[in-house]
């Protein structure tokens, strides 16, 4: 994500729990519609994705620290630091193709928020392709440091019972474009391709044991 506005000390390495506390303090008085739609909260949105990733990573791989990059127009959105080293990540969003993030909070001509059809099966069926499409778009940019850059995809749709192996199959042609590729949903995390130093999560794992998909 690009177009940042510096708001606070995001760059300090924090544990996922510390980053979550930091995020909650900054976001506690921000309306959800403003958080999603207003550009000055881009760093906060990146922090949210990074802390969710960090919480899941720590649960299933190893302890870690996360730093949010405050530099504008950088390929790196956050850095993951583990016992094996520091790894830059870029974050991107996979969404329902005809929807843009924030549409659910944009009032219509009558001033009311739009009603969206409830179609949970669509994400399960079409979601793997939506994820593959954003990975392809990122791969086609051919970042100069792509061999060292990992990609985190936030699946911003209902991913209930989405097939992990199908997502891997859809993305495999782009696996060499990044050091590793990971996915988080609102409740789950997995790795699609990775390296030994980063570890792996070879299924959609709940971010917290108490969370259901």
JOVENTA-V142749 format. One record per pair of residues at least 12 apart in sequence whose ideal C-beta (glycine too) atoms are under 6 Angstrom apart, sorted by sequence separation. I is the first residue (numbers start at 0). J is the second residue. D is the distance in Angstrom with one decimal. If there is no record, write none. Layout:
BEGIN
I&J&D / I&J&D
END
This chain:
BEGIN
53&65&4.6 / 65&77&5.7 / 66&78&4.7 / 75&87&4.0 / 180&192&4.9 / 188&200&6.0 / 76&89&5.3 / 137&150&5.9 / 179&192&5.9 / 65&79&5.9 / 76&90&4.5 / 179&193&4.1 / 189&203&5.0 / 74&89&5.8 / 179&194&6.0 / 49&65&5.1 / 63&79&5.7 / 64&80&4.5 / 187&203&4.4 / 188&204&5.7 / 26&43&5.9 / 63&81&4.9 / 174&192&4.1 / 179&197&5.3 / 187&205&5.8 / 188&206&5.7 / 186&205&6.0 / 61&81&5.7 / 186&206&5.8 / 46&67&5.1 / 170&191&5.1 / 45&67&5.8 / 130&152&5.5 / 22&46&5.0 / 167&191&5.4 / 186&210&4.7 / 187&212&5.9 / 158&184&4.3 / 163&189&6.0 / 186&212&5.4 / 150&177&4.6 / 22&50&5.8 / 49&77&4.1 / 149&177&5.8 / 154&182&5.9 / 148&177&5.8 / 149&178&4.9 / 149&179&4.3 / 150&180&4.9 / 151&181&5.0 / 152&182&4.8 / 153&183&5.6 / 154&184&4.7 / 19&50&4.9 / 45&76&5.0 / 145&176&5.7 / 147&178&5.7 / 18&50&4.3 / 126&158&5.5 / 145&177&5.9 / 9&42&5.5 / 122&156&4.3 / 4&39&4.7 / 15&50&5.3 / 122&157&4.2 / 126&161&4.8 / 138&173&4.3 / 2&38&6.0 / 6&42&5.7 / 93&129&4.6 / 122&158&5.2 / 123&159&5.9 / 130&166&5.7 / 134&170&5.2 / 93&130&4.6 / 123&160&5.2 / 3&41&5.4 / 15&53&3.3 / 119&157&4.5 / 123&161&5.0 / 127&165&4.5 / 131&169&3.7 / 135&173&5.8 / 138&176&3.7 / 2&41&6.0 / 3&42&5.5 / 15&54&4.4 / 127&166&4.4 / 131&170&5.0 / 134&173&5.0 / 163&202&5.1 / 93&133&4.7 / 119&159&5.4 / 163&203&5.4 / 0&41&5.9 / 128&169&5.9 / 15&57&5.5 / 48&90&4.9 / 91&133&5.2 / 127&169&4.5 / 0&45&5.7 / 45&90&5.8 / 91&137&5.8 / 18&65&5.5 / 14&64&5.8 / 12&64&4.1 / 159&212&5.4 / 12&66&4.6 / 10&66&5.5 / 9&67&3.7 / 10&69&5.2 / 89&148&5.8 / 93&152&5.3 / 9&69&5.4 / 87&148&5.5 / 88&149&4.7 / 89&150&5.6 / 90&151&4.9 / 91&152&5.7 / 92&153&5.1 / 93&154&5.0 / 94&155&4.6 / 95&156&5.4 / 86&149&5.8 / 88&151&5.2 / 92&155&5.3 / 5&69&5.2 / 36&101&4.2 / 35&101&4.7 / 3&71&5.0 / 12&80&5.8 / 36&104&5.7 / 74&142&5.1 / 35&104&5.4 / 1&72&5.4 / 32&104&3.7 / 0&76&5.8 / 0&90&5.8 / 52&151&5.6 / 48&153&5.2 / 83&196&4.0 / 52&183&5.4 / 51&183&5.4 / 55&188&3.4 / 60&198&3.7 / 59&200&5.0 / 59&204&5.5 / 55&206&4.4 / 54&206&5.7
END
